[in-house]
Amino acid sequence: MSNARSATVSRRGLIFGALAAGALSRFPAPALAQAAGPFQLAPLPYADTALAPAISANTLGFHWGRHHRGYVDTLNRLVAGTPLAAQSLDDVVKNTAGRPEVLAIFNSAAQAWNHDFYWKSLKPNGGGMPGEALRARIDQDFGGFDRFRQEFANAALGQFGSGWAWLAVANGRLRLGRTPNAETPMIQPGVTCLLTIDVWEHAYYLDYQNRRADYVAAVIDRLLNWDFAAEQFARSRG
């Protein structure tokens, strides 16, 4: 990986990528019609009230209903009439990564993919401990769940500006890392993402203002979807 695509890393060495879209209001976001195109905004996997009080319906209304939708709509507009319109979202992200001439397409596609993954990384009444297999690997690779929890929080809090914190499997080992803006570790060979925390300000500012640490703690302790992480972990093992 070139220096231009290197990003901040966790102590445990997983290097994620580097590359770049927020408005806030106190009022719920009205529903918007989905723009025509090959890519569709997937519904939330739960009601917009289901993550409260950790994440309010107001935040979800803007985050999913405006920001996420905006990435999908922009992607549809940018790929119209190009061969990319016939590809899967995963392939569009991978085939545009690191190419300055299609940076706008990469940013919209990667942000759409990252948000799809983020919603699946959360669930009502989540948090707590992972299942036995994943817990054993966390103990092995991080020296215990408490240490893992602190390092995951550090990854999210240590991302300067907008971006993402990730738990992933890289070449058979669990790794933590962070990526700026639209960057995503899913483009890297040998990497399977397990969970992510969105640390763009629009993910938390309506509920927490500048208290990113409170938002990150709420996500880790009350919302992480360990069932989804276990499914991804099993997939990484073939």
Sequence and secondary structure as in RCSB ss.txt:
>XXXX:A:sequence
MSNARSATVSRRGLIFGALAAGALSRFPAPALAQAAGPFQLAPLPYADTALAPAISANTLGFHWGRHHRGYVDTL
NRLVAGTPLAAQSLDDVVKNTAGRPEVLAIFNSAAQAWNHDFYWKSLKPNGGGMPGEALRARIDQDFGGFDRFRQ
EFANAALGQFGSGWAWLAVANGRLRLGRTPNAETPMIQPGVTCLLTIDVWEHAYYLDYQNRRADYVAAVIDRLLN
WDFAAEQFARSRG
>XXXX:A:secstr
  GGG   B TT  B          SS        SSS      SS TTTTTTTS HHHHHHIIIIIIHHHHHHH
HHHHTTSGGGGS HHHHHHHHTT GGGHHHHHHHHHHHHHHHHHHHB TT  S   HHHHHHHHHHHSSHHHHHH
HHHHHHHT  SSEEEEEEEETTEEEEEEEETT  GGGSTTEEEEEEEE SGGGTHHHHTT HHHHHHHIIIIIB 
HHHHHHHHHHHT 
